Amino acid sequence: MRGVAAGGGRDTAVATGKVRRRTKTREALLLAARTLMAARQKDGFTIDDVVQLASVAKGSFYNHFSDKEALADEVYRETRAKEESEIEAVNRAIDDPMARVARAMALYARLALTSPEEAGIITMGQVSALSIESSANAGLVRDLREGLQAGKIVVPSIEAGAMLVIGQTAVLMSRLRAPKGYGSECDLAQQCIALTLLGLGLEHRAAHQLSAQAVEGIVRGALPEGRPPS
């Protein structure tokens, strides 16, 4: 009986070791892809580049991902999920759906200024994430629906409203990742958020007030010495 137990223990240890190695390999591939996507864009590297950077055998790649697109999609999904989790946290006590939209855009603006590599990965995947069926857009769809039902906004459809917000956010992030040396980046973020809210049909004063509050509370304080780059 002791021999069986010991054998079972060895089998468990072997299985655990395999799981750990598999997890380590997957994490190495994702880290390598994340690094390459930030530096070269999705079409600027190959599977060979990934496995070389990850120090993983090429055959092991296909144990985890079917192709480069699947790997890139997973990197995007993980990066977007991390930011969406933060958005959910900062908006948990916010009742106004349009304030939640403004704060979400401000968080993405902050990401572009403080973590341009991660922001670049997200903007790469924005086109494929335009669908309102995407789980990543569930919060935005909910906020737009609540805003429409409450009479705060006027949009021809939830899908059109979502595309406006996602598109404007992607453009803003792309611009903030590469400061041009003119004006205040925070002012630009505030203006773009206000224009997006106005585009959704929000009343003028409310749009500017919500955008100012979002940028002041979320973006400015995260920058060095509280000041945006110029």
C-alpha positions in Angstrom: 0.0 0.0 0.0 2.8 2.4 0.8 4.4 1.6 -2.6 1.1 2.5 -4.3 0.9 5.7 -2.4 4.5 6.6 -3.1 3.9 5.9 -6.8 0.8 8.1 -6.8 2.8 10.9 -5.2 5.4 10.7 -7.9 2.8 10.7 -10.6 1.2 13.8 -9.0 4.6 15.5 -8.8 5.3 14.7 -12.4 1.9 16.0 -13.5 2.3 19.2 -11.5 5.7 19.8 -13.0 4.3 19.4 -16.5 1.6 22.0 -15.7 4.1 24.4 -14.4 6.3 24.0 -17.4 3.4 24.5 -19.7 2.3 27.6 -17.9 5.8 29.0 -17.9 6.1 28.4 -21.6 2.8 30.1 -22.3 3.7 33.1 -20.2 7.0 33.4 -22.0 5.3 33.4 -25.4 2.8 36.0 -24.3 5.6 38.2 -22.8 7.6 37.9 -26.0 4.6 38.7 -28.2 3.7 41.7 -26.0 7.2 43.1 -26.3 7.3 42.6 -30.1 3.8 44.0 -30.6 4.7 47.2 -28.7 7.9 47.6 -30.7 7.0 46.5 -34.2 3.2 46.3 -34.5 1.4 43.0 -35.2 2.6 42.5 -38.7 6.3 43.4 -37.9 7.3 40.1 -36.4 7.1 36.4 -37.1 6.5 33.2 -35.0 10.3 32.6 -35.2 10.9 36.1 -33.6 8.5 35.1 -30.8 10.0 31.8 -30.0 13.6 33.2 -30.2 12.8 36.0 -27.8 10.9 33.6 -25.5 13.7 31.0 -25.6 11.1 28.4 -26.5 11.2 25.6 -29.1 9.1 26.4 -32.1 7.2 23.2 -31.8 6.1 24.2 -28.3 4.5 27.3 -29.8 1.8 25.2 -31.5 0.9 23.5 -28.2 -0.5 26.8 -27.0 -1.5 28.8 -30.1 -2.7 27.9 -33.6 -0.9 30.8 -35.3 0.5 34.3 -34.7 -3.0 35.8 -35.0 -4.2 33.7 -32.1 -1.3 34.8 -30.0 -1.8 38.4 -30.9 -5.5 38.2 -30.1 -4.7 36.7 -26.6 -2.2 39.5 -25.9 -4.8 42.1 -26.9 -7.5 40.3 -24.8 -5.4 40.2 -21.7 -4.2 43.8 -22.0 -7.8 45.1 -22.7 -9.2 43.0 -19.8 -6.7 44.5 -17.4 -7.7 48.0 -18.3 -11.4 47.2 -18.3 -11.1 45.7 -14.8 -9.6 49.0 -13.7 -12.4 51.0 -15.3 -14.9 48.8 -13.6 -13.2 49.5 -10.2 -13.1 53.3 -10.6 -16.7 53.5 -11.9 -18.2 51.2 -9.2 -19.6 54.1 -7.2 -20.5 56.3 -10.2 -24.3 56.4 -11.0 -24.2 58.6 -14.1 -23.6 56.4 -17.2 -22.1 59.3 -19.1 -19.7 60.1 -16.3 -18.7 56.4 -16.5 -18.0 56.8 -20.2 -16.0 60.0 -19.6 -13.9 58.3 -16.9 -13.3 55.2 -19.0 -12.0 57.4 -21.8 -9.8 59.3 -19.3 -8.4 56.0 -18.1 -7.4 55.0 -21.6 -5.9 58.5 -22.1 -3.9 58.0 -18.9 -2.7 54.6 -20.2 -1.5 56.2 -23.4 0.6 58.8 -21.5 2.0 56.5 -18.8 2.2 53.1 -20.6 2.4 53.8 -24.3 3.4 50.2 -25.1 0.2 48.7 -23.6 -1.8 51.5 -25.2 -0.3 50.6 -28.5 -1.4 47.0 -28.1 -4.9 48.1 -27.3 -5.2 50.5 -30.3 -4.0 47.7 -32.6 -7.0 45.6 -31.6 -9.6 48.4 -31.6 -10.9 47.8 -35.1 -11.7 44.1 -34.3 -13.3 45.2 -31.1 -15.9 47.6 -32.6 -18.7 45.1 -32.4 -21.2 45.6 -29.6 -21.3 41.9 -29.2 -17.7 41.9 -28.0 -17.6 41.1 -24.3 -14.9 43.9 -23.9 -17.6 46.4 -24.8 -20.3 45.2 -22.4 -19.8 48.1 -20.0 -19.9 50.7 -22.7 -23.0 49.2 -24.2 -24.7 49.1 -20.8 -23.8 52.8 -20.1 -25.0 53.9 -23.5 -28.3 52.0 -23.1 -28.8 53.6 -19.6 -28.0 57.0 -21.0 -30.5 56.6 -23.8 -33.2 55.3 -21.6 -32.7 58.2 -19.2 -32.9 60.7 -22.0 -29.4 62.0 -21.4 -28.1 61.2 -24.9 -29.5 60.9 -28.4 -28.0 58.3 -30.7 -29.4 56.6 -33.8 -28.4 53.2 -32.3 -26.3 51.8 -29.5 -23.9 50.4 -32.1 -23.3 53.8 -33.6 -22.8 55.3 -30.2 -20.3 52.6 -29.3 -18.4 53.0 -32.5 -18.1 56.8 -31.8 -16.7 56.2 -28.3 -14.3 53.4 -29.3 -13.1 55.3 -32.4 -12.5 58.5 -30.6 -10.7 56.8 -27.8 -8.4 54.9 -30.2 -7.5 58.2 -32.0 -6.9 60.0 -28.7 -4.7 57.2 -27.4 -2.7 57.1 -30.6 -2.1 60.8 -30.4 -1.1 60.8 -26.7 1.4 58.0 -27.2 3.4 60.3 -29.4 3.4 63.8 -27.9 4.0 66.5 -30.6 5.4 69.1 -28.2 2.5 71.5 -28.4 -0.3 72.3 -26.0 -1.4 70.4 -22.9 -2.0 66.7 -23.3 -4.6 66.8 -20.6 -6.4 69.7 -22.3 -6.5 67.7 -25.5 -7.9 64.6 -23.7 -10.5 66.8 -22.0 -11.5 68.3 -25.3 -11.8 65.0 -27.1 -13.8 63.4 -24.3 -16.2 66.5 -24.3 -16.6 66.3 -28.1 -17.4 62.6 -27.8 -20.1 63.2 -25.2 -21.5 66.0 -27.3 -21.5 63.7 -30.3 -23.6 61.3 -28.2 -26.1 64.2 -27.7 -25.2 65.1 -24.1 -26.1 68.7 -23.2 -23.1 71.1 -23.7 -22.5 72.1 -20.2 -22.8 68.6 -18.8 -20.4 67.3 -21.5 -17.7 69.8 -20.6 -18.2 69.4 -16.9 -18.0 65.6 -17.0 -14.9 65.6 -19.2 -13.1 68.1 -17.0 -13.9 66.1 -13.8 -12.7 62.9 -15.5 -9.4 64.3 -16.7 -8.7 66.1 -13.5 -9.5 63.2 -11.3 -7.9 60.4 -13.3 -5.2 61.8 -15.7 -3.5 64.8 -14.3 -2.5 63.3 -11.0 -1.0 60.2 -12.7 1.6 62.3 -14.6 5.0 63.3 -13.3 4.5 66.1 -10.8 0.9 66.2 -11.8 1.8 67.9 -15.1 1.2 66.6 -18.6 4.1 66.4 -21.0 4.5 69.1 -23.6 
